[in-house]
Amino acid sequence: MGLFAKLFAVGFVLLQLLSCPGISAQESDTKSEPSTVRVGTFDSRLVATAYVRSQAFQLRLAKMQSELKDAKASGDDKRAKQLEAEGQALQGQVHKQAFSTWPVHDILETIKEKMPEIAKQADVDLVVSKWDFVFLGTNVETVDVTDLLVEPFSPTDETRNILANLREQDPVPLDAIHKHN
């Protein structure tokens, strides 16, 4: 018997079984409520700002500046231009991340080993930028985990004040930032 014939026979038998009066899918007399999904949300602007003001980012910039200085000193114009372009691109990206809703995946990558503990501490099933939601069902509970994501960057008191002020501001529309870059 060919494959099509076998599939047809199996389907026919299943159809016959399901149409028998005594055989049906069990239905519960009580409908259970869907379980609640806890979603950790964060303000990506605050994560970006904490990162940019962190020692890790300052070391990254210092390394780029040192490489640029070395490239210029050795007459490696191609490398110098490449580093200058990278610096300008980084500046544009940081502006979009810190003032608008541009994704911060690259920043979160620097703390990825801490994410399981952050999710556990907040008791959430997943973590997503608060700007990325299109729809939330009634069984979804959101939990702000912004502060937990900021902590690995060791924010100073000054940075915490900046973050508090930024939290009160609406994001700048991305197209407005594109006009200035």
N, C-alpha and C positions, 0 to 999 in steps of 0.2 A: 504494500500500500504506500502511495506517495505521501510526501510531507503535507501537502494540502489536504488530502483525504483524511490523514490522521488528525490534523487540527480541526477539520470539519466534524469528525466523529466525536472528538472530545468536547467541542463546543455544543454539539447536539445533545450529548449526554448531560452536560451541565445545565443546559436549558430545560431539559426534561425534569431533572432533579429539582430545580428551582421552581418549576411550575406545579409540582406535586403539592397538594393541600397541607400535608403534615410537615413539609420541609421548607423552612424559610430562614432568612438571616434573623438572628435573635435581636429583638428590640427591647430596650430597657424601658420599664414602666416610668422610671424617673430619668429625666434628662439631666446629665451632669453639666455643671457650669464649666466652661473652658478654663484651663489653668491660666493663671496670670503669668505673663512673661515680663520679667524685670529688665528694662533696658537702661543702661548707663548712658547718659548724654553729657556732652561737654561743649563749652564755648571754645571753638578752635582759636579764636582771636586771643584768648587769655593764655592758652597753651603756647601759642606762637610767641607771644610777648614774653612769657616766662623763659622760654628757650633762648630767645635773642638776647635777653639780659643775663643769661647764665654763663658760668665759667666755660662750659663745654663749647658754646658758640663763640665766645671770645677767643678761645684757643684755636678754633677752626679759622676764624678771621686772621689771627696772627700768623697761622701757617700759610694761608693764602698770600698775605702781604709779604711774608718772608720769601716765598717762592717767586713772587713778582719781582721783588728787589733783586734776587739772585739771577733771574732771567734777564733783567735789564742790565745788570752788572756784567754778565757774560756775553751780552750782545745777542741773546736768543730772542729776537723780535717776535718770532712766531709764537713761542711759548708765552711771552709777555702779553701779546694781544689776546691769546686764548684765556689767560688768567684774568685779564681786564674784562673780557666778555663774560666769563663765569661770575666775576664779582658783580657786574651790572645785572646779570640774570638773577643772582641770589638776592640782590637788593630789591628787584621788582617782585620776586616771589615773597620775600619777607613782608613787603608792604601789603600785598594781597592777603597774606595769611593773618597779619596782625591787625589790619583795619577792616577787612571784609570777611568773606566766608570761604576763601580758597582752602582746599583740603590741606591738612597738616600731616599726611601719612609719613613724609620723610622725617618729621620731628618725632612722631610716635615710634618710628623705627628705632630711634636712639634709646627708647625705654621699653622696648618690646618684652624684655625679660621680666619686667616689673608688672606687666599687664595682668597676668593671672592673679597675682596677689591683690592688685587694685580691684579687679572684678570680684574677688572673694570678699574683700573688705567691704565693698559696697553691696554685696549680695545681688549681683546682676548677672544676667545670662549672656549679654553682649554689650558692647560699647560702641557708640556711634555719635558723630557730630550732631548737635541739635539742629543744624542747618540742613541736614540731609533727609529729614523725614518728609515723605509725600503723604502718608496716611498712617494713622495709629488706630488699631482696633480697640474695642472697649476692654479687652483682656490684657492690654499693655499698660504697664506702670513704668513711668520714667523716673529715674533717679539721677540728680545732677552729680557727676563725678569730676567736674572740672578741677576742684581743689585737690583731689587725689592725683590727678594727672599733672598738676603744676608742681607738686611737692618734690618729685625727683630732680627738678632743676634748681632746688635750693634757693627759692626767691628771698631776696632781702626785704626788709621792711619797706624800703622805697618801692621795690617792685610790687609788693602786695598792695600798696596804696595806688599805684598805677593800674593794677588789675581791678581794684575795687571801682575806680573811676571808669575804666573801660567797660566793665560789666553793665554800667548804667547807660551806656551809649548804644545806639543802633549801629549795626554794621554799615560801612560805606558800600554803596552798590559797586559791584565789580567793574561795570562799564565806566564808572567815574574814576576808578583807579587806573584802568587801562589808558584813559586819556592823559594821565600825568606821567605815565612810564614810557 
